[in-house]
Amino acid sequence: MIVLTKLNDESVVVNSAQIEAVELIPESKVIMMNGRFYIVRESAEEIIEKTIEYNGKIQVYVKDK
C-alpha cells in the first residue's frame, strides 16, 4: 500500500499491486484494475519509486539455518 496525495491535499492509500496505469494529464491519473481512478499530485516517477520502496519492505528473505 502506498500513500498518495489528492489535489485537495487529502491522502489516499492505494494498493500498488492493483494499479493498471498512470496517465499524465498533466497531473497523474492513477487508474486501478477495477476501473476506479485517482487524480494525485505525485508524478509518475514518484509513484513508481513509492511502489518500489513498498515492494522492498514486504519482501520476505529466508535465512540459512
Biopython code that builds the backbone (N, CA, C, O; Angstrom):
import numpy as np
from Bio.PDB.StructureBuilder import StructureBuilder

atoms = [
    (1, "MET", "N", (0.844, -1.172, 0.000)),
    (1, "MET", "CA", (0.000, 0.000, 0.000)),
    (1, "MET", "C", (0.896, 1.244, 0.000)),
    (1, "MET", "O", (1.883, 1.311, 0.732)),
    (2, "ILE", "N", (0.538, 2.211, -0.822)),
    (2, "ILE", "CA", (1.304, 3.457, -0.888)),
    (2, "ILE", "C", (0.362, 4.631, -0.619)),
    (2, "ILE", "O", (-0.826, 4.578, -0.938)),
    (3, "VAL", "N", (0.909, 5.676, -0.034)),
    (3, "VAL", "CA", (0.133, 6.869, 0.281)),
    (3, "VAL", "C", (0.373, 7.905, -0.810)),
    (3, "VAL", "O", (1.513, 8.268, -1.099)),
    (4, "LEU", "N", (-0.726, 8.377, -1.414)),
    (4, "LEU", "CA", (-0.662, 9.408, -2.441)),
    (4, "LEU", "C", (-1.484, 10.608, -1.983)),
    (4, "LEU", "O", (-2.273, 10.494, -1.045)),
    (5, "THR", "N", (-1.308, 11.755, -2.633)),
    (5, "THR", "CA", (-1.973, 12.989, -2.238)),
    (5, "THR", "C", (-2.916, 13.448, -3.342)),
    (5, "THR", "O", (-2.487, 13.731, -4.460)),
    (6, "LYS", "N", (-4.209, 13.521, -3.019)),
    (6, "LYS", "CA", (-5.182, 14.016, -3.990)),
    (6, "LYS", "C", (-4.996, 15.518, -4.160)),
    (6, "LYS", "O", (-4.287, 16.146, -3.374)),
    (7, "LEU", "N", (-5.620, 16.096, -5.171)),
    (7, "LEU", "CA", (-5.448, 17.515, -5.474)),
    (7, "LEU", "C", (-5.939, 18.423, -4.350)),
    (7, "LEU", "O", (-5.470, 19.554, -4.225)),
    (8, "ASN", "N", (-6.886, 17.940, -3.525)),
    (8, "ASN", "CA", (-7.383, 18.732, -2.402)),
    (8, "ASN", "C", (-6.551, 18.512, -1.141)),
    (8, "ASN", "O", (-6.986, 18.849, -0.039)),
    (9, "ASP", "N", (-5.362, 17.949, -1.302)),
    (9, "ASP", "CA", (-4.393, 17.676, -0.228)),
    (9, "ASP", "C", (-4.807, 16.560, 0.726)),
    (9, "ASP", "O", (-4.156, 16.373, 1.754)),
    (10, "GLU", "N", (-5.862, 15.819, 0.424)),
    (10, "GLU", "CA", (-6.225, 14.645, 1.220)),
    (10, "GLU", "C", (-5.350, 13.474, 0.806)),
    (10, "GLU", "O", (-5.008, 13.327, -0.368)),
    (11, "SER", "N", (-4.993, 12.651, 1.767)),
    (11, "SER", "CA", (-4.200, 11.457, 1.473)),
    (11, "SER", "C", (-5.125, 10.313, 1.094)),
    (11, "SER", "O", (-6.242, 10.201, 1.600)),
    (12, "VAL", "N", (-4.645, 9.476, 0.205)),
    (12, "VAL", "CA", (-5.362, 8.261, -0.167)),
    (12, "VAL", "C", (-4.340, 7.127, -0.167)),
    (12, "VAL", "O", (-3.232, 7.282, -0.679)),
    (13, "VAL", "N", (-4.716, 5.995, 0.405)),
    (13, "VAL", "CA", (-3.843, 4.825, 0.451)),
    (13, "VAL", "C", (-4.300, 3.874, -0.648)),
    (13, "VAL", "O", (-5.462, 3.471, -0.699)),
    (14, "VAL", "N", (-3.365, 3.524, -1.523)),
    (14, "VAL", "CA", (-3.677, 2.739, -2.716)),
    (14, "VAL", "C", (-2.892, 1.436, -2.684)),
    (14, "VAL", "O", (-1.715, 1.411, -2.323)),
    (15, "ASN", "N", (-3.559, 0.360, -3.064)),
    (15, "ASN", "CA", (-2.866, -0.921, -3.217)),
    (15, "ASN", "C", (-2.086, -0.856, -4.528)),
    (15, "ASN", "O", (-2.672, -0.935, -5.607)),
    (16, "SER", "N", (-0.787, -0.714, -4.435)),
    (16, "SER", "CA", (0.035, -0.532, -5.639)),
    (16, "SER", "C", (-0.009, -1.740, -6.573)),
    (16, "SER", "O", (0.272, -1.604, -7.763)),
    (17, "ALA", "N", (-0.355, -2.912, -6.056)),
    (17, "ALA", "CA", (-0.462, -4.102, -6.906)),
    (17, "ALA", "C", (-1.693, -4.034, -7.805)),
    (17, "ALA", "O", (-1.798, -4.795, -8.767)),
    (18, "GLN", "N", (-2.622, -3.136, -7.504)),
    (18, "GLN", "CA", (-3.850, -3.014, -8.277)),
    (18, "GLN", "C", (-3.818, -1.854, -9.275)),
    (18, "GLN", "O", (-4.815, -1.597, -9.951)),
    (19, "ILE", "N", (-2.682, -1.149, -9.375)),
    (19, "ILE", "CA", (-2.570, -0.058, -10.341)),
    (19, "ILE", "C", (-2.410, -0.652, -11.732)),
    (19, "ILE", "O", (-1.514, -1.461, -11.975)),
    (20, "GLU", "N", (-3.291, -0.240, -12.644)),
    (20, "GLU", "CA", (-3.222, -0.711, -14.022)),
    (20, "GLU", "C", (-2.379, 0.224, -14.881)),
    (20, "GLU", "O", (-1.587, -0.229, -15.708)),
    (21, "ALA", "N", (-2.553, 1.542, -14.681)),
    (21, "ALA", "CA", (-1.827, 2.510, -15.498)),
    (21, "ALA", "C", (-1.799, 3.852, -14.789)),
    (21, "ALA", "O", (-2.600, 4.113, -13.892)),
    (22, "VAL", "N", (-0.861, 4.705, -15.206)),
    (22, "VAL", "CA", (-0.796, 6.087, -14.731)),
    (22, "VAL", "C", (-0.767, 6.974, -15.968)),
    (22, "VAL", "O", (0.141, 6.882, -16.794)),
    (23, "GLU", "N", (-1.787, 7.846, -16.085)),
    (23, "GLU", "CA", (-1.834, 8.793, -17.198)),
    (23, "GLU", "C", (-1.390, 10.149, -16.684)),
    (23, "GLU", "O", (-1.695, 10.524, -15.552)),
    (24, "LEU", "N", (-0.668, 10.884, -17.518)),
    (24, "LEU", "CA", (-0.218, 12.226, -17.156)),
    (24, "LEU", "C", (-1.095, 13.218, -17.909)),
    (24, "LEU", "O", (-1.095, 13.244, -19.139)),
    (25, "ILE", "N", (-1.864, 14.056, -17.148)),
    (25, "ILE", "CA", (-2.901, 14.879, -17.787)),
    (25, "ILE", "C", (-2.908, 16.367, -17.453)),
    (25, "ILE", "O", (-3.982, 16.894, -17.740)),
    (26, "PRO", "N", (-2.037, 17.152, -16.947)),
    (26, "PRO", "CA", (-0.654, 16.909, -16.557)),
    (26, "PRO", "C", (-0.500, 16.337, -15.152)),
    (26, "PRO", "O", (0.590, 15.891, -14.795)),
    (27, "GLU", "N", (-1.572, 16.338, -14.338)),
    (27, "GLU", "CA", (-1.471, 15.641, -13.055)),
    (27, "GLU", "C", (-1.375, 14.146, -13.350)),
    (27, "GLU", "O", (-1.462, 13.727, -14.504)),
    (28, "SER", "N", (-1.199, 13.356, -12.314)),
    (28, "SER", "CA", (-1.158, 11.906, -12.507)),
    (28, "SER", "C", (-2.532, 11.327, -12.229)),
    (28, "SER", "O", (-3.102, 11.536, -11.158)),
    (29, "LYS", "N", (-3.055, 10.602, -13.197)),
    (29, "LYS", "CA", (-4.331, 9.896, -13.054)),
    (29, "LYS", "C", (-3.988, 8.430, -12.862)),
    (29, "LYS", "O", (-3.554, 7.758, -13.798)),
    (30, "VAL", "N", (-4.182, 7.936, -11.648)),
    (30, "VAL", "CA", (-3.859, 6.555, -11.314)),
    (30, "VAL", "C", (-5.108, 5.710, -11.572)),
    (30, "VAL", "O", (-6.115, 5.851, -10.878)),
    (31, "ILE", "N", (-5.033, 4.844, -12.561)),
    (31, "ILE", "CA", (-6.170, 4.013, -12.938)),
    (31, "ILE", "C", (-5.982, 2.633, -12.314)),
    (31, "ILE", "O", (-4.959, 1.976, -12.510)),
    (32, "MET", "N", (-6.993, 2.214, -11.559)),
    (32, "MET", "CA", (-6.935, 0.937, -10.857)),
    (32, "MET", "C", (-7.504, -0.171, -11.740)),
    (32, "MET", "O", (-8.187, 0.112, -12.724)),
    (33, "MET", "N", (-7.232, -1.409, -11.401)),
    (33, "MET", "CA", (-7.702, -2.548, -12.176)),
    (33, "MET", "C", (-9.227, -2.678, -12.172)),
    (33, "MET", "O", (-9.796, -3.284, -13.080)),
    (34, "ASN", "N", (-9.894, -2.114, -11.156)),
    (34, "ASN", "CA", (-11.351, -2.189, -11.096)),
    (34, "ASN", "C", (-12.027, -1.037, -11.847)),
    (34, "ASN", "O", (-13.253, -0.923, -11.835)),
    (35, "GLY", "N", (-11.233, -0.188, -12.498)),
    (35, "GLY", "CA", (-11.773, 0.910, -13.278)),
    (35, "GLY", "C", (-11.826, 2.242, -12.547)),
    (35, "GLY", "O", (-11.957, 3.289, -13.182)),
    (36, "ARG", "N", (-11.726, 2.221, -11.222)),
    (36, "ARG", "CA", (-11.696, 3.474, -10.462)),
    (36, "ARG", "C", (-10.389, 4.182, -10.743)),
    (36, "ARG", "O", (-9.420, 3.573, -11.197)),
    (37, "PHE", "N", (-10.372, 5.481, -10.468)),
    (37, "PHE", "CA", (-9.130, 6.216, -10.668)),
    (37, "PHE", "C", (-9.011, 7.324, -9.630)),
    (37, "PHE", "O", (-9.997, 7.740, -9.023)),
    (38, "TYR", "N", (-7.788, 7.787, -9.443)),
    (38, "TYR", "CA", (-7.467, 8.863, -8.514)),
    (38, "TYR", "C", (-6.586, 9.870, -9.239)),
    (38, "TYR", "O", (-5.636, 9.491, -9.924)),
    (39, "ILE", "N", (-6.900, 11.149, -9.089)),
    (39, "ILE", "CA", (-6.046, 12.214, -9.608)),
    (39, "ILE", "C", (-5.176, 12.654, -8.432)),
    (39, "ILE", "O", (-5.690, 13.079, -7.398)),
    (40, "VAL", "N", (-3.859, 12.550, -8.595)),
    (40, "VAL", "CA", (-2.952, 12.799, -7.478)),
    (40, "VAL", "C", (-1.849, 13.774, -7.875)),
    (40, "VAL", "O", (-1.582, 13.996, -9.056)),
    (41, "ARG", "N", (-1.215, 14.351, -6.850)),
    (41, "ARG", "CA", (-0.149, 15.340, -7.041)),
    (41, "ARG", "C", (1.187, 14.715, -7.430)),
    (41, "ARG", "O", (1.990, 15.356, -8.107)),
    (42, "GLU", "N", (1.435, 13.486, -7.016)),
    (42, "GLU", "CA", (2.717, 12.840, -7.279)),
    (42, "GLU", "C", (2.903, 12.598, -8.778)),
    (42, "GLU", "O", (1.944, 12.330, -9.503)),
    (43, "SER", "N", (4.140, 12.696, -9.218)),
    (43, "SER", "CA", (4.462, 12.393, -10.615)),
    (43, "SER", "C", (4.489, 10.874, -10.801)),
    (43, "SER", "O", (4.487, 10.115, -9.832)),
    (44, "ALA", "N", (4.512, 10.450, -12.061)),
    (44, "ALA", "CA", (4.603, 9.018, -12.350)),
    (44, "ALA", "C", (5.872, 8.433, -11.735)),
    (44, "ALA", "O", (5.858, 7.323, -11.204)),
    (45, "GLU", "N", (6.968, 9.186, -11.810)),
    (45, "GLU", "CA", (8.235, 8.712, -11.244)),
    (45, "GLU", "C", (8.130, 8.523, -9.729)),
    (45, "GLU", "O", (8.650, 7.547, -9.189)),
    (46, "GLU", "N", (7.459, 9.454, -9.043)),
    (46, "GLU", "CA", (7.287, 9.333, -7.590)),
    (46, "GLU", "C", (6.424, 8.128, -7.243)),
    (46, "GLU", "O", (6.700, 7.428, -6.269)),
    (47, "ILE", "N", (5.389, 7.880, -8.026)),
    (47, "ILE", "CA", (4.521, 6.725, -7.784)),
    (47, "ILE", "C", (5.310, 5.433, -7.971)),
    (47, "ILE", "O", (5.173, 4.498, -7.182)),
    (48, "ILE", "N", (6.133, 5.382, -9.012)),
    (48, "ILE", "CA", (6.974, 4.205, -9.242)),
    (48, "ILE", "C", (7.940, 4.007, -8.086)),
    (48, "ILE", "O", (8.098, 2.887, -7.601)),
    (49, "GLU", "N", (8.593, 5.080, -7.634)),
    (49, "GLU", "CA", (9.533, 4.981, -6.520)),
    (49, "GLU", "C", (8.845, 4.497, -5.243)),
    (49, "GLU", "O", (9.389, 3.656, -4.528)),
    (50, "LYS", "N", (7.659, 5.021, -4.953)),
    (50, "LYS", "CA", (6.914, 4.582, -3.764)),
    (50, "LYS", "C", (6.559, 3.106, -3.862)),
    (50, "LYS", "O", (6.605, 2.384, -2.866)),
    (51, "THR", "N", (6.204, 2.657, -5.069)),
    (51, "THR", "CA", (5.862, 1.250, -5.275)),
    (51, "THR", "C", (7.079, 0.363, -5.074)),
    (51, "THR", "O", (6.991, -0.683, -4.431)),
    (52, "ILE", "N", (8.212, 0.775, -5.621)),
    (52, "ILE", "CA", (9.452, 0.004, -5.448)),
    (52, "ILE", "C", (9.836, -0.053, -3.973)),
    (52, "ILE", "O", (10.211, -1.112, -3.470)),
    (53, "GLU", "N", (9.746, 1.080, -3.278)),
    (53, "GLU", "CA", (10.078, 1.128, -1.851)),
    (53, "GLU", "C", (9.159, 0.205, -1.048)),
    (53, "GLU", "O", (9.626, -0.535, -0.182)),
    (54, "TYR", "N", (7.865, 0.246, -1.329)),
    (54, "TYR", "CA", (6.912, -0.608, -0.612)),
    (54, "TYR", "C", (7.201, -2.086, -0.897)),
    (54, "TYR", "O", (7.226, -2.906, 0.021)),
    (55, "ASN", "N", (7.416, -2.415, -2.168)),
    (55, "ASN", "CA", (7.693, -3.813, -2.517)),
    (55, "ASN", "C", (8.956, -4.317, -1.826)),
    (55, "ASN", "O", (9.029, -5.485, -1.445)),
    (56, "GLY", "N", (9.946, -3.450, -1.662)),
    (56, "GLY", "CA", (11.155, -3.830, -0.951)),
    (56, "GLY", "C", (10.896, -4.136, 0.514)),
    (56, "GLY", "O", (11.546, -5.003, 1.099)),
    (57, "LYS", "N", (9.953, -3.429, 1.100)),
    (57, "LYS", "CA", (9.629, -3.636, 2.514)),
    (57, "LYS", "C", (8.887, -4.941, 2.757)),
    (57, "LYS", "O", (8.997, -5.524, 3.836)),
    (58, "ILE", "N", (8.137, -5.404, 1.773)),
    (58, "ILE", "CA", (7.314, -6.593, 2.006)),
    (58, "ILE", "C", (7.973, -7.891, 1.553)),
    (58, "ILE", "O", (7.413, -8.972, 1.736)),
    (59, "GLN", "N", (9.159, -7.784, 0.963)),
    (59, "GLN", "CA", (9.863, -8.992, 0.537)),
    (59, "GLN", "C", (10.266, -9.805, 1.764)),
    (59, "GLN", "O", (10.700, -9.263, 2.781)),
    (60, "VAL", "N", (10.113, -11.089, 1.640)),
    (60, "VAL", "CA", (10.471, -11.998, 2.740)),
    (60, "VAL", "C", (11.771, -12.699, 2.363)),
    (60, "VAL", "O", (11.873, -13.338, 1.316)),
    (61, "TYR", "N", (12.746, -12.564, 3.230)),
    (61, "TYR", "CA", (14.044, -13.193, 2.999)),
    (61, "TYR", "C", (14.193, -14.372, 3.956)),
    (61, "TYR", "O", (13.957, -14.239, 5.157)),
    (62, "VAL", "N", (14.582, -15.507, 3.425)),
    (62, "VAL", "CA", (14.764, -16.696, 4.230)),
    (62, "VAL", "C", (16.260, -16.813, 4.545)),
    (62, "VAL", "O", (17.094, -16.827, 3.641)),
    (63, "LYS", "N", (16.580, -16.896, 5.820)),
    (63, "LYS", "CA", (17.972, -17.032, 6.236)),
    (63, "LYS", "C", (18.353, -18.505, 6.285)),
    (63, "LYS", "O", (17.532, -19.370, 6.589)),
    (64, "ASP", "N", (19.618, -18.766, 5.979)),
    (64, "ASP", "CA", (20.120, -20.146, 6.104)),
    (64, "ASP", "C", (20.171, -20.518, 7.571)),
    (64, "ASP", "O", (20.473, -19.682, 8.423)),
    (65, "LYS", "N", (19.875, -21.776, 7.863)),
    (65, "LYS", "CA", (19.909, -22.260, 9.249)),
    (65, "LYS", "C", (21.277, -22.747, 9.615)),
    (65, "LYS", "O", (21.493, -23.191, 10.742)),
]
sb = StructureBuilder()
sb.init_structure("model")
sb.init_model(0)
sb.init_chain("A")
sb.init_seg("    ")
for serial, (resi, resn, name, xyz) in enumerate(atoms, 1):
    if name == "N":
        sb.init_residue(resn, " ", resi, " ")
    sb.init_atom(name, np.array(xyz, "f"), 0.0, 1.0, " ", f" {name:<3s}", serial, name[0])
structure = sb.get_structure()
